[in-house]
Amino acid sequence: MYKISKEFSFSAAHQLYGLPSEHPCSRLHGHNYVVTVHLKSESLTDNGFVQDYNELQSVKTYIDEQLDHRNLNDIMSPANSSAENLAKMLYDVFKPQFPKLYAIEISETPKTSAIYEPDSQ
């Protein structure tokens, strides 16, 4: 199995609901997010690629136009804007366009990340 990944970044604000008021994530705050798109294939293209990285430009365009410098609560409502839910949302957006997509990873900080990968993969 061949696997590749590509990172994209954006900045956005959010707050998580259902947490105690003293929890820092219950207040509006921001992150410099890193989105990692993971693709895999049992075979390579004639050029030796799982997928040409240039073909992932639409991911960057979507992130820049829909997520960057926005409040994720406005975009993701009624879902809570957790990294886990964001990973699933982006997987659902991009899976039809990229059949080799098998996971989306979201990092809110250099030390934390959430990955959405369906069991059927």
Residue frames as qw, qx, qy, qz and C-alpha x, y, z in Angstrom:
[[0.000, 0.890, 0.456, 0.000, 0.00, 0.00, 0.00],
 [0.389, 0.261, -0.001, 0.883, 1.28, 3.45, -0.94],
 [0.223, -0.831, -0.468, 0.199, 0.35, 6.42, 1.23],
 [0.338, 0.335, 0.009, 0.879, 0.85, 10.15, 0.81],
 [0.206, -0.781, -0.500, 0.314, -0.17, 13.22, 2.75],
 [0.279, 0.454, 0.109, 0.839, -0.26, 16.96, 2.22],
 [0.257, -0.527, -0.524, 0.618, -0.65, 19.71, 4.79],
 [0.041, 0.656, 0.311, 0.687, -2.71, 22.87, 4.54],
 [0.302, -0.297, -0.546, 0.723, -3.09, 25.60, 7.16],
 [0.125, -0.658, -0.343, -0.658, -5.56, 28.24, 8.19],
 [0.087, -0.008, -0.568, 0.818, -6.48, 30.42, 11.16],
 [0.413, -0.485, -0.519, -0.569, -9.94, 30.47, 12.67],
 [0.258, -0.273, 0.541, -0.753, -11.88, 31.09, 15.86],
 [0.608, -0.287, -0.663, -0.328, -14.32, 28.83, 17.68],
 [0.325, -0.357, 0.617, -0.622, -15.74, 27.94, 21.03],
 [0.350, -0.084, -0.927, -0.102, -16.93, 24.58, 22.26],
 [0.575, -0.379, -0.011, -0.726, -20.37, 24.17, 23.78],
 [0.892, -0.266, -0.320, -0.176, -21.37, 21.87, 26.61],
 [0.625, 0.132, -0.506, 0.580, -18.23, 22.46, 28.65],
 [0.415, -0.698, -0.414, 0.410, -18.07, 23.96, 32.14],
 [0.159, 0.977, 0.089, 0.115, -17.84, 27.76, 32.03],
 [0.413, -0.804, 0.376, 0.203, -14.37, 27.63, 33.60],
 [0.798, 0.077, 0.467, 0.373, -13.04, 25.43, 30.78],
 [0.141, -0.531, 0.282, 0.787, -10.84, 27.57, 28.49],
 [0.104, 0.086, 0.782, 0.609, -12.37, 26.08, 25.34],
 [0.066, 0.687, 0.715, -0.117, -15.85, 27.27, 26.36],
 [0.003, 0.807, 0.034, -0.589, -14.71, 30.82, 25.59],
 [0.660, 0.750, 0.037, 0.023, -14.20, 32.17, 22.07],
 [0.457, -0.642, 0.489, 0.375, -10.59, 31.55, 21.06],
 [0.659, 0.668, -0.240, -0.249, -8.53, 30.86, 17.95],
 [0.795, -0.247, 0.487, 0.265, -6.10, 28.36, 16.51],
 [0.291, 0.632, -0.564, -0.445, -3.64, 28.15, 13.69],
 [0.894, 0.063, 0.387, -0.215, -4.98, 24.89, 12.28],
 [0.065, 0.445, -0.800, -0.397, -3.05, 22.37, 10.20],
 [0.868, 0.224, 0.206, -0.393, -5.14, 20.07, 8.00],
 [0.126, -0.413, 0.851, 0.300, -3.39, 16.94, 6.76],
 [0.823, 0.300, -0.060, -0.478, -5.03, 15.10, 3.89],
 [0.398, -0.349, 0.844, 0.087, -4.09, 11.39, 3.73],
 [0.785, 0.389, -0.185, -0.445, -4.49, 9.34, 0.53],
 [0.467, -0.343, 0.810, 0.089, -3.58, 5.73, -0.25],
 [0.777, 0.434, -0.209, -0.406, -3.55, 3.35, -3.18],
 [0.873, -0.170, 0.443, 0.113, -2.43, -0.16, -3.92],
 [0.702, 0.321, 0.355, 0.528, -1.03, 1.00, -7.26],
 [0.200, -0.562, 0.071, 0.799, 0.61, 4.09, -8.70],
 [0.538, 0.779, 0.098, -0.308, -0.25, 6.21, -11.72],
 [0.825, 0.456, 0.040, 0.331, 1.92, 6.01, -14.83],
 [0.190, 0.817, -0.270, 0.472, 3.92, 8.90, -13.36],
 [0.551, 0.049, -0.687, 0.471, 4.59, 6.97, -10.15],
 [0.200, -0.272, 0.315, -0.887, 2.12, 8.88, -7.95],
 [0.065, 0.412, 0.850, -0.322, -0.66, 7.91, -5.58],
 [0.192, 0.887, 0.420, 0.020, -2.09, 11.30, -6.60],
 [0.430, 0.435, 0.003, 0.791, -0.39, 14.33, -8.09],
 [0.278, -0.449, -0.471, 0.707, -0.08, 16.84, -5.24],
 [0.040, 0.054, -0.213, -0.975, -1.05, 19.62, -7.67],
 [0.345, -0.367, -0.714, -0.486, -4.48, 17.99, -8.01],
 [0.394, -0.525, -0.658, 0.370, -5.11, 18.82, -4.34],
 [0.123, 0.160, 0.013, 0.979, -5.31, 22.55, -5.10],
 [0.421, -0.518, -0.442, -0.599, -9.07, 22.44, -4.57],
 [0.633, -0.495, -0.516, 0.298, -8.46, 21.55, -0.90],
 [0.369, -0.163, -0.142, 0.904, -6.41, 24.72, -0.45],
 [0.129, -0.310, -0.337, -0.880, -9.03, 26.75, -2.29],
 [0.546, -0.567, -0.565, -0.249, -11.84, 25.40, -0.10],
 [0.594, -0.441, -0.407, 0.536, -9.90, 26.03, 3.11],
 [0.255, -0.027, 0.016, 0.966, -8.91, 29.55, 2.04],
 [0.236, -0.307, -0.373, -0.843, -12.42, 30.50, 0.94],
 [0.629, -0.474, -0.496, -0.366, -14.57, 28.70, 3.50],
 [0.764, -0.472, -0.374, 0.231, -12.54, 28.36, 6.72],
 [0.549, 0.086, -0.191, 0.809, -9.67, 30.82, 6.92],
 [0.046, 0.036, -0.243, 0.968, -10.23, 33.71, 9.34],
 [0.530, -0.371, -0.415, -0.640, -13.78, 32.67, 10.11],
 [0.480, -0.286, 0.606, -0.567, -15.71, 31.55, 13.18],
 [0.202, 0.074, -0.954, -0.210, -16.06, 27.77, 12.81],
 [0.226, 0.320, 0.770, -0.505, -19.21, 27.81, 14.92],
 [0.461, 0.514, 0.006, -0.724, -20.96, 29.70, 12.12],
 [0.418, 0.399, -0.697, -0.426, -19.84, 27.10, 9.57],
 [0.262, 0.093, -0.959, 0.052, -20.30, 23.88, 11.53],
 [0.417, 0.033, 0.520, -0.745, -23.50, 24.55, 13.47],
 [0.644, -0.659, 0.061, -0.383, -25.29, 22.63, 14.86],
 [0.900, -0.025, -0.307, 0.309, -22.24, 20.37, 15.32],
 [0.497, -0.815, 0.126, 0.270, -19.75, 21.37, 17.99],
 [0.501, 0.821, -0.268, 0.047, -16.64, 22.81, 16.32],
 [0.716, -0.525, 0.440, 0.137, -14.21, 20.29, 17.79],
 [0.044, 0.576, -0.714, -0.396, -11.17, 19.14, 15.83],
 [0.357, 0.064, 0.931, 0.025, -12.79, 15.71, 15.59],
 [0.460, 0.665, 0.529, -0.257, -15.95, 17.11, 14.00],
 [0.228, 0.814, -0.278, -0.456, -13.94, 19.35, 11.69],
 [0.167, -0.356, 0.868, 0.305, -11.93, 16.34, 10.48],
 [0.398, 0.346, 0.849, -0.036, -15.14, 14.44, 9.70],
 [0.366, 0.803, 0.230, -0.411, -16.70, 17.44, 7.96],
 [0.142, 0.724, -0.508, -0.444, -13.66, 17.88, 5.69],
 [0.294, -0.101, 0.932, 0.184, -13.52, 14.16, 4.97],
 [0.434, 0.558, 0.686, -0.172, -17.15, 14.27, 3.84],
 [0.285, 0.841, -0.058, -0.455, -16.47, 17.32, 1.67],
 [0.132, 0.694, -0.617, -0.347, -13.44, 15.85, -0.12],
 [0.549, -0.087, 0.831, 0.015, -14.06, 12.09, -0.31],
 [0.688, 0.590, 0.401, -0.134, -16.28, 12.35, -3.44],
 [0.371, 0.886, -0.251, -0.119, -13.58, 14.33, -5.24],
 [0.160, 0.622, -0.760, 0.098, -10.67, 12.19, -4.03],
 [0.920, -0.137, -0.240, -0.277, -11.59, 8.50, -3.85],
 [0.720, 0.192, -0.529, 0.406, -8.11, 7.65, -2.54],
 [0.198, -0.570, 0.356, -0.713, -8.70, 9.82, 0.53],
 [0.657, -0.237, -0.714, 0.051, -8.68, 7.64, 3.64],
 [0.492, -0.589, -0.455, 0.452, -8.20, 10.10, 6.51],
 [0.102, 0.803, 0.003, 0.587, -8.19, 13.76, 7.50],
 [0.613, -0.331, -0.429, 0.575, -6.06, 14.96, 10.40],
 [0.059, -0.885, -0.111, -0.448, -6.60, 18.28, 12.19],
 [0.589, -0.167, -0.406, 0.678, -4.01, 19.86, 14.47],
 [0.166, -0.940, -0.251, -0.161, -5.01, 22.79, 16.64],
 [0.303, -0.871, 0.384, 0.043, -1.59, 23.04, 18.25],
 [0.396, 0.584, -0.707, -0.048, 1.81, 21.47, 17.52],
 [0.082, -0.249, 0.911, -0.318, 1.12, 18.91, 20.26],
 [0.519, 0.248, 0.676, -0.460, -2.48, 17.92, 19.53],
 [0.300, 0.183, -0.614, -0.707, -4.32, 16.37, 16.62],
 [0.670, 0.196, 0.571, -0.433, -7.54, 14.54, 15.78],
 [0.065, 0.215, -0.809, -0.543, -7.93, 12.08, 12.91],
 [0.752, 0.252, 0.313, -0.523, -11.08, 10.97, 11.15],
 [0.181, 0.314, -0.860, -0.358, -10.68, 7.67, 9.32],
 [0.817, -0.051, -0.033, -0.574, -13.77, 5.56, 8.55],
 [0.661, -0.290, 0.684, -0.103, -13.64, 1.93, 9.65],
 [0.853, 0.416, 0.299, -0.102, -14.45, 0.71, 6.15],
 [0.323, 0.845, -0.407, -0.126, -11.10, 1.84, 4.76]]
